[in-house]
Amino acid sequence: MTTSTLAPVATGTRAAERPVAVAIAAFLGLGLLFMAGFSPAIALHNAAHDFRHTQNFPCH
Ligand SMILES: [Zn+2]
């Protein structure tokens, strides 16, 4: 009669991993943003700049 304890443990583990997943996703997203923004390749920089304008992000 110990099978009922598996599901709550798995649910608690999943909820505890959520902040870690958000932090990893934010880190990767910011990494992509800074790589594109500060890239010496002008084409990549311009593509990131154009995307920022399409999202109505204040730029210049
Ligand atoms: Zn701009």
PDB file of the backbone (N, CA, C, O) and the ligand in Angstrom, with CONECT records:
HET     ZN  A 101       1
ATOM      1  N   MET A   1       0.815  -1.206   0.000  1.00  0.00           N
ATOM      2  CA  MET A   1       0.000   0.000   0.000  1.00  0.00           C
ATOM      3  C   MET A   1       0.855   1.264   0.000  1.00  0.00           C
ATOM      4  O   MET A   1       0.515   2.236   0.675  1.00  0.00           O
ATOM      5  N   THR A   2       1.929   1.266  -0.727  1.00  0.00           N
ATOM      6  CA  THR A   2       2.771   2.464  -0.795  1.00  0.00           C
ATOM      7  C   THR A   2       2.727   3.124  -2.170  1.00  0.00           C
ATOM      8  O   THR A   2       3.520   4.024  -2.447  1.00  0.00           O
ATOM      9  N   THR A   3       1.812   2.688  -3.033  1.00  0.00           N
ATOM     10  CA  THR A   3       1.786   3.232  -4.400  1.00  0.00           C
ATOM     11  C   THR A   3       1.157   4.610  -4.479  1.00  0.00           C
ATOM     12  O   THR A   3       1.374   5.308  -5.470  1.00  0.00           O
ATOM     13  N   SER A   4       0.386   5.041  -3.484  1.00  0.00           N
ATOM     14  CA  SER A   4      -0.305   6.326  -3.564  1.00  0.00           C
ATOM     15  C   SER A   4       0.631   7.507  -3.322  1.00  0.00           C
ATOM     16  O   SER A   4       0.218   8.648  -3.528  1.00  0.00           O
ATOM     17  N   THR A   5       1.845   7.288  -2.901  1.00  0.00           N
ATOM     18  CA  THR A   5       2.735   8.411  -2.609  1.00  0.00           C
ATOM     19  C   THR A   5       3.543   8.860  -3.823  1.00  0.00           C
ATOM     20  O   THR A   5       4.229   9.878  -3.744  1.00  0.00           O
ATOM     21  N   LEU A   6       3.488   8.151  -4.923  1.00  0.00           N
ATOM     22  CA  LEU A   6       4.314   8.510  -6.075  1.00  0.00           C
ATOM     23  C   LEU A   6       3.801   9.764  -6.791  1.00  0.00           C
ATOM     24  O   LEU A   6       4.595  10.632  -7.154  1.00  0.00           O
ATOM     25  N   ALA A   7       2.487   9.868  -6.998  1.00  0.00           N
ATOM     26  CA  ALA A   7       1.954  10.995  -7.767  1.00  0.00           C
ATOM     27  C   ALA A   7       2.175  12.330  -7.070  1.00  0.00           C
ATOM     28  O   ALA A   7       2.633  13.261  -7.731  1.00  0.00           O
ATOM     29  N   PRO A   8       1.879  12.491  -5.773  1.00  0.00           N
ATOM     30  CA  PRO A   8       2.125  13.805  -5.138  1.00  0.00           C
ATOM     31  C   PRO A   8       3.600  14.184  -5.131  1.00  0.00           C
ATOM     32  O   PRO A   8       3.927  15.366  -5.240  1.00  0.00           O
ATOM     33  N   VAL A   9       4.467  13.244  -5.012  1.00  0.00           N
ATOM     34  CA  VAL A   9       5.901  13.554  -5.031  1.00  0.00           C
ATOM     35  C   VAL A   9       6.291  14.063  -6.410  1.00  0.00           C
ATOM     36  O   VAL A   9       7.045  15.028  -6.526  1.00  0.00           O
ATOM     37  N   ALA A  10       5.778  13.415  -7.462  1.00  0.00           N
ATOM     38  CA  ALA A  10       6.115  13.852  -8.813  1.00  0.00           C
ATOM     39  C   ALA A  10       5.561  15.247  -9.086  1.00  0.00           C
ATOM     40  O   ALA A  10       6.235  16.061  -9.717  1.00  0.00           O
ATOM     41  N   THR A  11       4.344  15.537  -8.621  1.00  0.00           N
ATOM     42  CA  THR A  11       3.757  16.858  -8.836  1.00  0.00           C
ATOM     43  C   THR A  11       4.557  17.920  -8.095  1.00  0.00           C
ATOM     44  O   THR A  11       4.801  18.999  -8.636  1.00  0.00           O
ATOM     45  N   GLY A  12       4.964  17.629  -6.873  1.00  0.00           N
ATOM     46  CA  GLY A  12       5.748  18.594  -6.113  1.00  0.00           C
ATOM     47  C   GLY A  12       7.091  18.852  -6.746  1.00  0.00           C
ATOM     48  O   GLY A  12       7.583  19.980  -6.720  1.00  0.00           O
ATOM     49  N   THR A  13       7.682  17.848  -7.303  1.00  0.00           N
ATOM     50  CA  THR A  13       8.969  18.014  -7.960  1.00  0.00           C
ATOM     51  C   THR A  13       8.826  18.886  -9.203  1.00  0.00           C
ATOM     52  O   THR A  13       9.670  19.741  -9.470  1.00  0.00           O
ATOM     53  N   ARG A  14       7.750  18.666  -9.963  1.00  0.00           N
ATOM     54  CA  ARG A  14       7.539  19.459 -11.172  1.00  0.00           C
ATOM     55  C   ARG A  14       7.331  20.937 -10.825  1.00  0.00           C
ATOM     56  O   ARG A  14       7.862  21.816 -11.504  1.00  0.00           O
ATOM     57  N   ALA A  15       6.566  21.205  -9.779  1.00  0.00           N
ATOM     58  CA  ALA A  15       6.331  22.597  -9.384  1.00  0.00           C
ATOM     59  C   ALA A  15       7.614  23.237  -8.878  1.00  0.00           C
ATOM     60  O   ALA A  15       7.832  24.432  -9.077  1.00  0.00           O
ATOM     61  N   ALA A  16       8.458  22.459  -8.232  1.00  0.00           N
ATOM     62  CA  ALA A  16       9.705  23.014  -7.722  1.00  0.00           C
ATOM     63  C   ALA A  16      10.689  23.305  -8.841  1.00  0.00           C
ATOM     64  O   ALA A  16      11.563  24.158  -8.683  1.00  0.00           O
ATOM     65  N   GLU A  17      10.567  22.613  -9.974  1.00  0.00           N
ATOM     66  CA  GLU A  17      11.480  22.833 -11.092  1.00  0.00           C
ATOM     67  C   GLU A  17      11.086  24.034 -11.942  1.00  0.00           C
ATOM     68  O   GLU A  17      11.870  24.477 -12.781  1.00  0.00           O
ATOM     69  N   ARG A  18       9.893  24.562 -11.741  1.00  0.00           N
ATOM     70  CA  ARG A  18       9.416  25.656 -12.588  1.00  0.00           C
ATOM     71  C   ARG A  18      10.309  26.897 -12.516  1.00  0.00           C
ATOM     72  O   ARG A  18      10.666  27.428 -13.568  1.00  0.00           O
ATOM     73  N   PRO A  19      10.687  27.384 -11.340  1.00  0.00           N
ATOM     74  CA  PRO A  19      11.575  28.573 -11.311  1.00  0.00           C
ATOM     75  C   PRO A  19      12.914  28.313 -11.975  1.00  0.00           C
ATOM     76  O   PRO A  19      13.490  29.220 -12.575  1.00  0.00           O
ATOM     77  N   VAL A  20      13.417  27.096 -11.880  1.00  0.00           N
ATOM     78  CA  VAL A  20      14.690  26.772 -12.535  1.00  0.00           C
ATOM     79  C   VAL A  20      14.517  26.832 -14.046  1.00  0.00           C
ATOM     80  O   VAL A  20      15.377  27.350 -14.760  1.00  0.00           O
ATOM     81  N   ALA A  21      13.390  26.293 -14.531  1.00  0.00           N
ATOM     82  CA  ALA A  21      13.141  26.318 -15.973  1.00  0.00           C
ATOM     83  C   ALA A  21      12.975  27.746 -16.471  1.00  0.00           C
ATOM     84  O   ALA A  21      13.456  28.085 -17.552  1.00  0.00           O
ATOM     85  N   VAL A  22      12.305  28.580 -15.699  1.00  0.00           N
ATOM     86  CA  VAL A  22      12.126  29.983 -16.088  1.00  0.00           C
ATOM     87  C   VAL A  22      13.476  30.699 -16.106  1.00  0.00           C
ATOM     88  O   VAL A  22      13.746  31.495 -17.005  1.00  0.00           O
ATOM     89  N   ALA A  23      14.313  30.420 -15.125  1.00  0.00           N
ATOM     90  CA  ALA A  23      15.625  31.064 -15.077  1.00  0.00           C
ATOM     91  C   ALA A  23      16.491  30.636 -16.256  1.00  0.00           C
ATOM     92  O   ALA A  23      17.187  31.461 -16.846  1.00  0.00           O
ATOM     93  N   ILE A  24      16.452  29.359 -16.601  1.00  0.00           N
ATOM     94  CA  ILE A  24      17.246  28.880 -17.738  1.00  0.00           C
ATOM     95  C   ILE A  24      16.728  29.488 -19.036  1.00  0.00           C
ATOM     96  O   ILE A  24      17.522  29.907 -19.879  1.00  0.00           O
ATOM     97  N   ALA A  25      15.409  29.543 -19.211  1.00  0.00           N
ATOM     98  CA  ALA A  25      14.841  30.124 -20.428  1.00  0.00           C
ATOM     99  C   ALA A  25      15.179  31.606 -20.534  1.00  0.00           C
ATOM    100  O   ALA A  25      15.501  32.091 -21.618  1.00  0.00           O
ATOM    101  N   ALA A  26      15.110  32.330 -19.414  1.00  0.00           N
ATOM    102  CA  ALA A  26      15.451  33.753 -19.427  1.00  0.00           C
ATOM    103  C   ALA A  26      16.926  33.958 -19.747  1.00  0.00           C
ATOM    104  O   ALA A  26      17.290  34.873 -20.485  1.00  0.00           O
ATOM    105  N   PHE A  27      17.774  33.093 -19.184  1.00  0.00           N
ATOM    106  CA  PHE A  27      19.208  33.211 -19.447  1.00  0.00           C
ATOM    107  C   PHE A  27      19.504  32.968 -20.927  1.00  0.00           C
ATOM    108  O   PHE A  27      20.276  33.707 -21.539  1.00  0.00           O
ATOM    109  N   LEU A  28      18.889  31.931 -21.500  1.00  0.00           N
ATOM    110  CA  LEU A  28      19.112  31.650 -22.917  1.00  0.00           C
ATOM    111  C   LEU A  28      18.550  32.767 -23.795  1.00  0.00           C
ATOM    112  O   LEU A  28      19.177  33.154 -24.781  1.00  0.00           O
ATOM    113  N   GLY A  29      17.383  33.281 -23.446  1.00  0.00           N
ATOM    114  CA  GLY A  29      16.788  34.359 -24.226  1.00  0.00           C
ATOM    115  C   GLY A  29      17.627  35.619 -24.180  1.00  0.00           C
ATOM    116  O   GLY A  29      17.851  36.261 -25.206  1.00  0.00           O
ATOM    117  N   LEU A  30      18.092  35.975 -22.989  1.00  0.00           N
ATOM    118  CA  LEU A  30      18.942  37.159 -22.883  1.00  0.00           C
ATOM    119  C   LEU A  30      20.271  36.947 -23.595  1.00  0.00           C
ATOM    120  O   LEU A  30      20.835  37.882 -24.163  1.00  0.00           O
ATOM    121  N   GLY A  31      20.767  35.716 -23.561  1.00  0.00           N
ATOM    122  CA  GLY A  31      21.995  35.414 -24.282  1.00  0.00           C
ATOM    123  C   GLY A  31      21.825  35.623 -25.775  1.00  0.00           C
ATOM    124  O   GLY A  31      22.695  36.198 -26.430  1.00  0.00           O
ATOM    125  N   LEU A  32      20.698  35.154 -26.318  1.00  0.00           N
ATOM    126  CA  LEU A  32      20.442  35.363 -27.745  1.00  0.00           C
ATOM    127  C   LEU A  32      20.297  36.855 -28.044  1.00  0.00           C
ATOM    128  O   LEU A  32      20.808  37.345 -29.051  1.00  0.00           O
ATOM    129  N   LEU A  33      19.603  37.567 -27.169  1.00  0.00           N
ATOM    130  CA  LEU A  33      19.389  38.994 -27.384  1.00  0.00           C
ATOM    131  C   LEU A  33      20.711  39.755 -27.400  1.00  0.00           C
ATOM    132  O   LEU A  33      20.943  40.582 -28.283  1.00  0.00           O
ATOM    133  N   PHE A  34      21.568  39.483 -26.439  1.00  0.00           N
ATOM    134  CA  PHE A  34      22.843  40.206 -26.375  1.00  0.00           C
ATOM    135  C   PHE A  34      23.785  39.749 -27.484  1.00  0.00           C
ATOM    136  O   PHE A  34      24.555  40.555 -28.007  1.00  0.00           O
ATOM    137  N   MET A  35      23.737  38.476 -27.848  1.00  0.00           N
ATOM    138  CA  MET A  35      24.581  38.021 -28.950  1.00  0.00           C
ATOM    139  C   MET A  35      24.196  38.728 -30.236  1.00  0.00           C
ATOM    140  O   MET A  35      25.068  39.130 -31.005  1.00  0.00           O
ATOM    141  N   ALA A  36      22.892  38.888 -30.482  1.00  0.00           N
ATOM    142  CA  ALA A  36      22.447  39.561 -31.702  1.00  0.00           C
ATOM    143  C   ALA A  36      22.688  41.061 -31.607  1.00  0.00           C
ATOM    144  O   ALA A  36      23.080  41.696 -32.586  1.00  0.00           O
ATOM    145  N   GLY A  37      22.454  41.620 -30.436  1.00  0.00           N
ATOM    146  CA  GLY A  37      22.575  43.070 -30.280  1.00  0.00           C
ATOM    147  C   GLY A  37      23.999  43.564 -30.359  1.00  0.00           C
ATOM    148  O   GLY A  37      24.253  44.641 -30.898  1.00  0.00           O
ATOM    149  N   PHE A  38      24.932  42.795 -29.832  1.00  0.00           N
ATOM    150  CA  PHE A  38      26.329  43.224 -29.812  1.00  0.00           C
ATOM    151  C   PHE A  38      27.186  42.455 -30.795  1.00  0.00           C
ATOM    152  O   PHE A  38      28.411  42.435 -30.673  1.00  0.00           O
ATOM    153  N   SER A  39      26.559  41.828 -31.760  1.00  0.00           N
ATOM    154  CA  SER A  39      27.301  41.055 -32.742  1.00  0.00           C
ATOM    155  C   SER A  39      28.059  41.983 -33.685  1.00  0.00           C
ATOM    156  O   SER A  39      27.523  43.010 -34.099  1.00  0.00           O
ATOM    157  N   PRO A  40      29.292  41.638 -34.027  1.00  0.00           N
ATOM    158  CA  PRO A  40      30.012  42.460 -34.996  1.00  0.00           C
ATOM    159  C   PRO A  40      29.466  42.290 -36.422  1.00  0.00           C
ATOM    160  O   PRO A  40      29.713  43.129 -37.287  1.00  0.00           O
ATOM    161  N   ALA A  41      28.726  41.203 -36.659  1.00  0.00           N
ATOM    162  CA  ALA A  41      28.140  40.998 -37.985  1.00  0.00           C
ATOM    163  C   ALA A  41      26.983  41.978 -38.154  1.00  0.00           C
ATOM    164  O   ALA A  41      25.992  41.907 -37.427  1.00  0.00           O
ATOM    165  N   ILE A  42      27.110  42.883 -39.104  1.00  0.00           N
ATOM    166  CA  ILE A  42      26.124  43.947 -39.259  1.00  0.00           C
ATOM    167  C   ILE A  42      24.774  43.393 -39.708  1.00  0.00           C
ATOM    168  O   ILE A  42      23.736  43.952 -39.356  1.00  0.00           O
ATOM    169  N   ALA A  43      24.769  42.311 -40.475  1.00  0.00           N
ATOM    170  CA  ALA A  43      23.496  41.747 -40.929  1.00  0.00           C
ATOM    171  C   ALA A  43      22.691  41.194 -39.757  1.00  0.00           C
ATOM    172  O   ALA A  43      21.476  41.379 -39.695  1.00  0.00           O
ATOM    173  N   LEU A  44      23.362  40.517 -38.829  1.00  0.00           N
ATOM    174  CA  LEU A  44      22.667  39.979 -37.664  1.00  0.00           C
ATOM    175  C   LEU A  44      22.177  41.111 -36.774  1.00  0.00           C
ATOM    176  O   LEU A  44      21.070  41.056 -36.239  1.00  0.00           O
ATOM    177  N   HIS A  45      23.002  42.131 -36.619  1.00  0.00           N
ATOM    178  CA  HIS A  45      22.599  43.272 -35.801  1.00  0.00           C
ATOM    179  C   HIS A  45      21.394  43.975 -36.418  1.00  0.00           C
ATOM    180  O   HIS A  45      20.459  44.345 -35.707  1.00  0.00           O
ATOM    181  N   ASN A  46      21.411  44.158 -37.734  1.00  0.00           N
ATOM    182  CA  ASN A  46      20.288  44.826 -38.390  1.00  0.00           C
ATOM    183  C   ASN A  46      19.022  43.992 -38.319  1.00  0.00           C
ATOM    184  O   ASN A  46      17.928  44.541 -38.189  1.00  0.00           O
ATOM    185  N   ALA A  47      19.153  42.680 -38.402  1.00  0.00           N
ATOM    186  CA  ALA A  47      17.977  41.816 -38.289  1.00  0.00           C
ATOM    187  C   ALA A  47      17.359  41.940 -36.901  1.00  0.00           C
ATOM    188  O   ALA A  47      16.138  42.026 -36.770  1.00  0.00           O
ATOM    189  N   ALA A  48      18.197  41.949 -35.863  1.00  0.00           N
ATOM    190  CA  ALA A  48      17.684  42.131 -34.505  1.00  0.00           C
ATOM    191  C   ALA A  48      17.057  43.504 -34.350  1.00  0.00           C
ATOM    192  O   ALA A  48      16.043  43.651 -33.666  1.00  0.00           O
ATOM    193  N   HIS A  49      17.648  44.507 -34.976  1.00  0.00           N
ATOM    194  CA  HIS A  49      17.118  45.869 -34.899  1.00  0.00           C
ATOM    195  C   HIS A  49      15.758  45.952 -35.584  1.00  0.00           C
ATOM    196  O   HIS A  49      14.826  46.549 -35.045  1.00  0.00           O
ATOM    197  N   ASP A  50      15.640  45.356 -36.766  1.00  0.00           N
ATOM    198  CA  ASP A  50      14.367  45.375 -37.474  1.00  0.00           C
ATOM    199  C   ASP A  50      13.298  44.633 -36.692  1.00  0.00           C
ATOM    200  O   ASP A  50      12.149  45.073 -36.643  1.00  0.00           O
ATOM    201  N   PHE A  51      13.663  43.507 -36.076  1.00  0.00           N
ATOM    202  CA  PHE A  51      12.688  42.759 -35.280  1.00  0.00           C
ATOM    203  C   PHE A  51      12.221  43.609 -34.101  1.00  0.00           C
ATOM    204  O   PHE A  51      11.042  43.587 -33.748  1.00  0.00           O
ATOM    205  N   ARG A  52      13.132  44.348 -33.498  1.00  0.00           N
ATOM    206  CA  ARG A  52      12.752  45.206 -32.375  1.00  0.00           C
ATOM    207  C   ARG A  52      11.749  46.261 -32.842  1.00  0.00           C
ATOM    208  O   ARG A  52      10.816  46.583 -32.106  1.00  0.00           O
ATOM    209  N   HIS A  53      11.922  46.804 -34.049  1.00  0.00           N
ATOM    210  CA  HIS A  53      10.981  47.795 -34.552  1.00  0.00           C
ATOM    211  C   HIS A  53       9.633  47.166 -34.843  1.00  0.00           C
ATOM    212  O   HIS A  53       8.604  47.804 -34.620  1.00  0.00           O
ATOM    213  N   THR A  54       9.605  45.925 -35.337  1.00  0.00           N
ATOM    214  CA  THR A  54       8.322  45.292 -35.616  1.00  0.00           C
ATOM    215  C   THR A  54       7.551  45.006 -34.344  1.00  0.00           C
ATOM    216  O   THR A  54       6.327  44.886 -34.388  1.00  0.00           O
ATOM    217  N   GLN A  55       8.231  44.893 -33.208  1.00  0.00           N
ATOM    218  CA  GLN A  55       7.561  44.637 -31.934  1.00  0.00           C
ATOM    219  C   GLN A  55       7.206  45.932 -31.207  1.00  0.00           C
ATOM    220  O   GLN A  55       6.773  45.884 -30.055  1.00  0.00           O
ATOM    221  N   ASN A  56       7.378  47.096 -31.854  1.00  0.00           N
ATOM    222  CA  ASN A  56       7.076  48.403 -31.267  1.00  0.00           C
ATOM    223  C   ASN A  56       7.853  48.647 -29.989  1.00  0.00           C
ATOM    224  O   ASN A  56       7.366  49.318 -29.079  1.00  0.00           O
ATOM    225  N   PHE A  57       9.064  48.101 -29.917  1.00  0.00           N
ATOM    226  CA  PHE A  57       9.923  48.331 -28.764  1.00  0.00           C
ATOM    227  C   PHE A  57      10.599  49.672 -28.951  1.00  0.00           C
ATOM    228  O   PHE A  57      11.159  49.916 -30.019  1.00  0.00           O
ATOM    229  N   PRO A  58      10.574  50.561 -27.955  1.00  0.00           N
ATOM    230  CA  PRO A  58      11.235  51.855 -28.120  1.00  0.00           C
ATOM    231  C   PRO A  58      12.720  51.698 -28.361  1.00  0.00           C
ATOM    232  O   PRO A  58      13.410  50.997 -27.620  1.00  0.00           O
ATOM    233  N   CYS A  59      13.202  52.343 -29.383  1.00  0.00           N
ATOM    234  CA  CYS A  59      14.581  52.107 -29.801  1.00  0.00           C
ATOM    235  C   CYS A  59      15.332  53.423 -29.928  1.00  0.00           C
ATOM    236  O   CYS A  59      16.235  53.703 -29.140  1.00  0.00           O
ATOM    237  N   HIS A  60      14.968  54.225 -30.906  1.00  0.00           N
ATOM    238  CA  HIS A  60      15.650  55.498 -31.121  1.00  0.00           C
ATOM    239  C   HIS A  60      14.691  56.494 -31.708  1.00  0.00           C
ATOM    240  O   HIS A  60      15.069  57.637 -31.966  1.00  0.00           O
TER     241      HIS A  60
HETATM  242 ZN    ZN A 101      15.858  51.394 -34.076  1.00  0.00          ZN2+
END
